[in-house]
C-alpha cells in the first residue's frame, strides 16, 4: 500500500449547507476510514462556531453528548464518531471552538503580542484559525487532515472559518486542499419530486464567500438517479463523478461502503494529487456490518437516565452496544427509561423483563432517586447490571442504604444532611468554583482485581480509562462495604481512589466511575460492554 514518505499533509475541508444535522461527522469519518483502507494516515478535526470554549458546560439537550478525549478535552460528540470509525486517538487539537479562538487571540492582545495594532477578524482571528488547522498536520505528520466545519454555510458565526479556508486554499495550493460540501436534496411529497434548488443556493452562498466545492455529497431519503446528479454537477460547476448521494441506510456503519461504491475516495485522492491504486480494503468492516445487519438473536437492555428524550445524550453508550452486539452475534435493543418515573413501586413495571439494566451517567440531583431504585431492582432481582459514573455512585448509595442499613446515605453533591456521605467531592476539586474544564478529565490508570468480572472482561491487571467527574467513592467507608459484600475491583494505583465496584452474590454486577463507552470502536469493541451483553444473553436464555 502507498505511504506518503514526504509527509506533505493534504487538507480536506467538509462544509454543510441547507440544514444542520445532515451528517457531516459521519461523512468525514467514512472518508477517513476509506483513506485508511488505502494505507494513508488520517486524522479528523472539528471546528465549532459556538462561543462556548467547549461543550463541557452545555446541557445535553442543547448539544447532545459531551465526548472526552484521552488527554482530557471535553469535545463535540462528532469526535466520538471519528474514533469509532477510524480507531485514531483524538486530542485537544482535534476540536476547536470560536471560544477557544477568541480566547487565544485576546490573551495575545493582552500580552502585547500584536505590538499595538488594532486586532481584527481578518487577519488575526483567521490567522489563529489557520494555525489551529495546520497544527495537526505539522505535529502528527499525517498524509491527510480532514477538517469538518460545524453549522451551515450562510451562518454569521461560521464566516471566519470559511474565510480562513479560502485563504488556506490560496496559500497551500489547490492540489493540496479540497472542499467537500454536504447538502440536502428534499423530496416534495405533493409533487413527487426531488428538488435541487436548495443545493444550488447553498453552493451559490459558498461561492459568494470565495469557495468553490470540489465534491458534493447530496443527503436524501430517496435515490437521486444519474440525471439529477448530472443536473447538480452542471449547475454547481462540479464534475459529474464528484456528485455523490448519501441516502438513509439501516446503520451508520454502512455509509463508508456506500461511499466506496460511488468511488468517493478515488475522487478525493485525484483532487489531492495522491496515488490511487486498487480499492480501499474494508474486509473487516464488511464483516462487522454484516453482523450488525444480520444478528442471530436479540437482547434487550434498559438504559435508565434523565436525558432519555434525546438519544444523542448517550450516543457513545448506544454505539458501544452496537459494537458489543456484533461480537456476540446479537442485536442489542436499548430501551430508554426516564429515571424520574422510576421508584420502588414502579420498578417492576418499568424494568421487569429486560435482559440487562444500565444506569447512565449524569450530573445533579434530578432523577437520582429513580436511578437508585433501578439499581436496587437490578441487585435484588439478579439482573445483569452496569453503572457508569453517576450510575456507579447511585449503586454505592443504594447498597449503603439497603444492605448496610445507612438509610441517610447519599452523595455530598446532593447537598442533603447525612452522616454517611458515601460519595464525596474529590480533594483536588474542593477549592474550584469554575465549571468548565475543571473536573477530573481524561485517561487514568486502574488496577484490576484478578478474581472479578472486570478482570474477566479486560484480561489484564492495569487498564486506562477516561473520566469526567468531580465526586468519588468515600474511602473512609470502604471497610463496611467490603464486609457487607460490595468489593472494590478497580483502584487507581497512584491515588487509591475506587474506580470500580462489584457485588459478590450477583451473577454480573459491575459499576465503574470511568466512561468505558468513550473507548469503544468498530476495530476494538469495549470488553466491558462485550461482557455485559454476554451476561444479558445468558440471563435471557436462563429466563
N, C-alpha and C positions, 0 to 999 in steps of 0.2 A: 504493500500500500504506500501511497505517496506521503512523504513527510516534508514539510516546508522547512528546509535546513536553514534558510536565511533568516527566519523568524520575522520577516517583514509583515506585520499584522495588517489584515484586511478588516474593514468595518462594515457591518450591515446594520442599517437603521430601520426599525419597524415602527411605522406610524399607523394611526387608525382614523377613520372618518365615518360620518353619518350618525353613528351611535356608539356609546361606550359598551363595554362587556361583550364585545364580539369575539374575543378570544385571542388577543394579540399575544398573551403569555403562552398559550398552547401552541400557536403557530411558531413563535420564537423557539420554544423548547423542541418542537418537532423538527424544525430546520437544523437546530444544533445536533439533534440525535442522528439525522441523516448525514451530516458532515462528519460526525464521529465515526459513523459506519464506513466512511471512506478513508479513515486514518488521520483526519485533521484534528488538531487540538482546538477546542472551542470553549468560550465562556459567554455568559449572558448577563447583561446589566439592565436594571430598570431605572428609568428617570421618572420620578413622580412630581407633577406640577404643584401639589398642595404645599402650603406654607408650614405645616407641621414639620418639625425636624425629623420625626419618624412616626410610624403608626402606633408606637407604644402607649400613647395616652388616648388613642381613639377608641370609642366604643365599637365592639364588633359589629353592631347593627349599622354603623357608619361605613366600615371598611372591610368587614369580614375578618378572617383570622389574622393575627399578628404572628408572623413567622420569625423564628430566631435562628441565626447562623451559628456556626461552630465558634466564631470569635466574639459572639455576644451582641451582634447587631439585631435590633428589632426592625423588621422589614416588611415589605408588602408580601402578600400571600403568593404572588407570581414567582417569587424566588423558590417557593416550595415546588412549584411545577418544574422549574429549571432543574432542581436537584433530583426530583423523582424521575424525570425523563432522561437525564444525562449522567447521573451519579457524580457530577462535579460537586466540589465543596465550595459554596459561595461564601462571601465575606462582607465586611462593612463596605468595601469598594463596589460591591455589586448592586447596591441600592442608594440612589442619590435623590434627594428631595429639594424643592425650592428653598425650604427652610435651611437645609444644610448649605446650599449655595450662598444664600444671602448672609447667613451667619458667618461663613468663612470670609466673604468679601468685606463685611462690616468690621470684623476683627482686624483684617489687614489695614483698613482705613484708620482704625483707632491707633494702630501701631505706627502709622505714618508711612506705610509701605508705598503709597501712591504719590509721595512727595508733594502733597498739597493740591494735587489735581482734583477736579470735580469727578466724583465717582458716578458712573452711569451704567445703564443696562448694557449698552454697547460702548466700549468693548469689555468693561470689567466683569459684568455678570456672564456674558457669553464666553469670555476667556476662561472663567472658572469652570463653566460647564464643559468646555472643550478639554480642559486639564483633567477633569474627572473622567471623561470618556476615554482619553488616551492613557490614563493611569493604569488601567487593567492590562492593556496591550503591552505597555512597557515593563510592568512588573512580572507578568506571567509568561511572556514570550509566546502568546497564543497565535495560531495561524489566523483565526477569525474571532472577532469580538462582535456579538450581536447585541445591539442596544435598543431596548424597547422604550418608546416614549409614551407615557401614560396619557389618558384623556383622548380627546379627538381634535383633529385639525380644525382650526377656527376658534378654539377656546383661547381667551385672552391670556390665561396663565401659562399656556404651552408655547406662546410665541417666542420667548427667548431660546427655548430648546430647538425649535425649528430653525431659527436664525443661526444658532451655533452649528447645527448640522449643515446648513447651507455653506457656512464659512469653511467647515472641515472638508467638505467635498471639493471645494476650490483649492484648499491648501494641500490636501493629500493626493488629489487626483481622482478622476472618475473611475479609473481601473482599480483603485484601492478602496473604493467605497461604493455602496449602492443603497437604494431606498426601496423597501418593501412596504406597500400601502395596503392595509386591510380595510375593506368597506362592506357595506350591506347592499344586497340586491333583494328588496322586498317583493313579496308576492301579493298582488292585489286580488283578493278573492272575488270581488264583484265583477271584475273584467276578465279574470282568469289569466292575468299577465304578470310576468316578472318585469320589474321596472329598473332600468339602469340609470335613470336621471340622477338619483341621489349620489351614485358613484361618480358620475360626470362632474357634478357640482363640488364634490369632495376633492377630486383631483384638481379642479379649477382653483379651489381655495389653496391647495398646496402649491400650485404654480404661481399664484399671486404672492406667496411667501418665498418664492425663488427656488422651489424644489420640484423636479420632475421625477415621478416614481419610475423605477426600473421594472418592478414586478408588482402586479395587482393580485391580491387574493380576495376573492368575492365570497362573502359569507351569505349562505342562503339555506332555506329548508327544502329546496327543490333543485333537481339537476338543471344546469343552465343551458347546456347544449352548445355546439360549436358556433352556430350563427350568432347567438347572443354574445359569446366571448369575442368573436371577431369584431362585432359592433363596438364593444367596450374598448378593444385594442385600438380601433380606428379613431374613436372619439377622444381617447385619453393618451394617444401618442405613445403606445406601448406595443412591443412586438407580440403577435398572437400567441406564441408559445410561452410568453411571460404573464398570461392571464390564467389564473388557477382558481378553481372553485373549491370552496370548503363547505360541504353540506353536513347536516346533522348526522352523527354516527352513534351507534349504541354505547360506545365507550370512548373517552377522550384519547385512550391509548391506541386507537385505530387511526388517529389523524396522521402520524408520521407515514403510515402505509399508504394512505390516500394521497399524501403529498408526493411520495416517491412514485406512485403510479402516474402522476402528472409531471414527473421529472423536475420538480421544484429545485432540488439540489443541483441538478445539472445546469439549469438556467442561472442559478446564483453563482456557481463556480465559473461559468462562462463570463458573466458580468464582472467578476472579480479577477479575471485572467489567471485562474488557477487550474491545474491539470484535473481532468475528469475522465477517468477510465472505468469501465465496467459499471457496476451499480453498488449502492450502499448495502453493506452486509447487515441485514436485520434478522438473521436467522433466529436468534434467541428471543428477539422482540415478537416475532410472528408466533413463536411457541407460547409466549406469555399471553398475547391477545387471544389466541385460540382457547386457552384455558379460561380466560375471563368470559369469553362469549359462550363457551360450551361447558359449563361446570357439570360435574357428575351428581352433585347434591346441593342442598342449601342449608345454611344455619342462620338463625335469627338472633340478632343482638340488640338489646335495648340500650340506647345511649341516653343517659339522664343528664340534662344540662339546663341552663336558663336562657340560652340563645337559640332555642330549637326552631324558631320561626325563620331563621336564616342559616341554612346548612353550611354556607361558606365560613361560618364562625368555627366550624370543626372540620375544615377541609382536609387537613393533614391526617386526622384520625380516620376519616372516611376512606381516603386513598390508601392508608396503611392497611385497612381491612381488605381492600381490593387486592393488594399485593399478597397479603397473608392467605386470602381465599384461593388465589391461583396456586400457591404452594400446596395447599390442602385439597385442591381439585373441587372446591365448593364455591358457591356464590354466597357472600355474606350480605344478608339483608339487614340494614340498620334502621331501626325504628326510633325516631326522636321522641323522648318523653320529657315534657316540661316539668322541671324539678318542683315548681311551685304547686303543682297538682298532686304531688306525691306526699303521702303521710302514712302512718302505721295502718290507718283504716282503709286507704285506697291502694296500698302496695300490691296486694294480691290481684286486684282487678287490673292494674296498670302493668304489672311486671310478671304476673303468673304466665307460664307457658313459653317464656323466652329461654333460649338455649344459653345465653350469657348476658351479663349486665356490666356495662361500663359507666362509671361516674366520671363526668368530664371536668376539665379544668375550668377556672373562672376566678373572679375577684368579688369581694364584697359579701354582705350578709344575705342578699336576696337569693332565695332558693336553697340555702344551705341546709335548713331543716329537712327539706324534701330529699336532698341528696343523702343525708344521714339515715332517713327512713329506707331509702333504696339500698344502702349498704347493709342495714340491719336485715332486710328481706333476703339479700343475696347470701349473707353469712348464715342465717338460720335455716334457709331452705337448701343450702349447699349448692347454689347456682354458681358456676364459674364466674369469677368477678375480677375486674381490673379497675383500679382507681388511679387517676393521673393528676398530679399536682394538688389542687384543692380537693380532688377526689380522694387522694391519699389522706389528706388532713381530715376529711369527713370520716374516713374509715377509722382513723385513730380516735376521734371524738366518740364515734358510735361504740367502739369497743370499750372505751373508758366508762361510758355511761351504762351500757347494758351488760357488760361482762364483769368488769372490775367493780362496778357499783357506784362510781362517782357521778351522780345524776346531774351535777352542775358543770361537768367537764365541758370545755369549749376552747375556742381559739381566741387569743387576745386581739385578733383582727376584728372580732365581732363586737368588741367594746361592751361586754356584759360582765357583771361581777361574777367571779368564780375563784374558788380556792384551788382549782385544778386546770390551769392553762396548759393543757397537754400540747397545744400548738402555740408557739410564741414567736415574736419578732426576732429575727436574727440579730446578733450583737452588732454587726457592721452596719445594720440598717437603722439603728436607734436614733442617730443624730441627723438623719437625712429627711429633708422636707420636700424636695423636688420629687415629682412623679416620673418624669421622663428619663429613661436610661439609667435608673438608679437601683434597679433590682439586681439580684444575683442572676447574671445572664451568661449564656454560652456553655461550652463543654467543660465538665469537671469529672475527675476520676471517681470510680466507685468500686470498692472491693466486695465481691460477691461470696456469700457463704456457700460452700460446696453442696451441702445437703438441702437444697432449696429448689423451688420451681424456677427461680431466677437463673440459677446455675444450669439447670436442665435446658433452659432456653438458649442462653448465651454460650455455654460450653467453655467459659473462661473465667478467670478469677478477677481480673481487672478490666473494667469497661469504662467507656467515656460517653456520657450522655449530656444533652443540652437542658439548661434550666431557665426558668423565668418565674421568680417568686421572691417574696420578702419574708415569709413565715416558714418555720421549720418545726419538726418534732422536738419537743422539750425533753432533752436527755435526762433531766433530773427525775423524770417519772419512769424511766425505762425499765428498771428492775421489776416494778409492779406489772408492767405489760408482759414481760417475758414469763413471769411466774403464772400469769393468767392464760398464756397460750398465744400471744402475738409476738413474733420474733422479728428482729431487725436483720434482714437477709442481705441488705446492701448498705455499706457505710463508707463515707468519704475517708480515705486513708490519711488525709492531711489534717482534717478538722474534727473528725469523729462524728460529723453530722449524719443522722439517719436518712438514707436515701430510698430505702425500700423496706416494706414490712409484709409479712405473710402470717396467716392464721394457721396454726398447726393442724387442728382437726377439721380440715376443709379440703375437698378434692382439688380445687385450684382457686386460690385467693392471693392475688398479688397487687399491692398498692405501691406506686412509685412517686417520688417527689419530682423527678425529672419528666421530660416530654419525649418519650420514645418515638412518637409519631413523626417528629421532625426529621428523623434519620432513615425513614423507610423509603426505599426506591425500588423501581422495577428490577434493577440489577441485584439489589441487596434488600429483599423484604425484611422488615424488622423481626428478629427472632422472638421478641416478647409477644407481638401480635400473632405470629405464626403459632406460638404455644397456646395463646388464649383461644384462637379459633379451633385448634385441635382439641382443647378441653371442652369447648362448646359442642363440637361434633360428638365427642364421647358422651356428653350429657344428653344430647339429642337421641343417640342410639339407645342409651340406657332407659330413657323415658318411653 
